[in-house]
Amino acid sequence: MASEFGCDDNETESEALVLRSKSERVHITKTFENGKNDRTTKKRMIAVVAIVASAIVLTTILSALASTNETTWIRSTAKHDVPKPGNDGAMTTTEDVPQQFPQFSCPSEVRQAQNYDESFEGVYTNISEHIIESNITAFIESFRHEEYDGWGKTYEEVKAGLHEWKIERFTDNLNDGSTIYESASGIGLSILLTLEAVQEVKELKSIKVYGNEYVKESVYLANKLLPALLSQVNATLGSICQGDSTDLHFVPSNSFDVVFTGYISTLLDPLNFGKGDLNSNYELYEHICLNKKKKDWEAMKLAEIAQERQEDWFGLWVQEMIRIAKPGAAIIIEQVSRPYCKDMYDWGGVPHKFWSNGIHKYGWDVDRYSLDMSKDQVFTQRYNVFMRKNL
């Protein structure tokens, strides 16, 4: 029968040698009694003694090895391998090494982002300030049925639209003790929505959450809301820092198991018209796009320059996401808008071909075969992107 520590062959051999040594000892005693002066007997005695001595030494060595195996197994169990029941009731073994979470400090100052727009930022500043000044506790109790992030849809409606995508793309990439980072995290509801969806199909523990957001008031609110909200999904907050998503210099490279963004905030004025308000700027871009369709050479050139700048902006944003992800980690970009001249009802963005071209153009460290896109179910004119960082 196999021993507890898997040493049955060694122990059986040891027992046989011990029995053999007992038999030989009896033989030696009889030999001394019957013929002490028999030279042949003496030679036989010497040979027997040598055999017995060898057997004793070998037995000692095997016993020591068995003891060492036992000690090693126990030490391994205590520090690393923790047996636990598997789904089929059998005992499985998993690594139980303390997770080393990323350590970094938020920057004390943040430079003005290239896509900064005072009126656009003011919308999100006002939303956050309103929640802060009213009642955060009341917001936690009611936010699920209120308009989400200025989208004109409630939190639950957005969650329903993203539910299938979240489960498909996040579930297999998150495990107990995983770290997840959201670029442009807003007040933190997007990452909560993500973890709620995953927890429906895969119970996770000890998830650590990080992120950055450019709007200062939203960062403050996220750090107030998330400690309470994340406890509902077995997660804890690492930190949400104020920061420009194209410049995450304060975040260490190769740090997170999943890096995602719920939306890449576009360049609202890529040609730097600087009209001072969104409506005036977009009237100019609409004029360019309409004239481009008429084959006006000037409009065609301006539209080309604007799109190149937009794509370079996206390229910087995605490059930082890839940099801070661990080798082999999932990189997920949601709610990608199409180019403005293709969809003048949105804010502008990039075409599908941008992503495969970007791997070469920007030198992204991702597996080109992992690239996958799907139509968004919240805003159907948008799409979602999945990539995986190279190992």
TAZIQUI-V199442 format. One record per run of one state. SS is the DSSP state (~ for helix, > for strand, _ for the rest). FROM is the first residue (numbers start at 1). LEN is the number of residues. If there is no record, write none. Layout:
ss | from | len
SS | FROM | LEN
SS | FROM | LEN
This chain:
ss | from | len
_ | 1 | 7
~ | 8 | 27
_ | 35 | 4
~ | 39 | 41
_ | 80 | 1
> | 81 | 5
_ | 86 | 5
> | 91 | 5
_ | 96 | 22
~ | 118 | 16
_ | 134 | 2
~ | 136 | 10
_ | 146 | 1
> | 147 | 1
_ | 148 | 6
> | 154 | 1
~ | 155 | 19
_ | 174 | 5
> | 179 | 5
_ | 184 | 5
~ | 189 | 11
_ | 200 | 7
> | 207 | 7
_ | 214 | 2
~ | 216 | 18
_ | 234 | 1
> | 235 | 8
_ | 243 | 13
> | 256 | 6
_ | 262 | 16
~ | 278 | 16
_ | 294 | 3
~ | 297 | 28
> | 325 | 12
_ | 337 | 16
~ | 353 | 9
_ | 362 | 4
> | 366 | 1
_ | 367 | 1
~ | 368 | 3
_ | 371 | 1
> | 372 | 4
_ | 376 | 7
> | 383 | 7
_ | 390 | 2
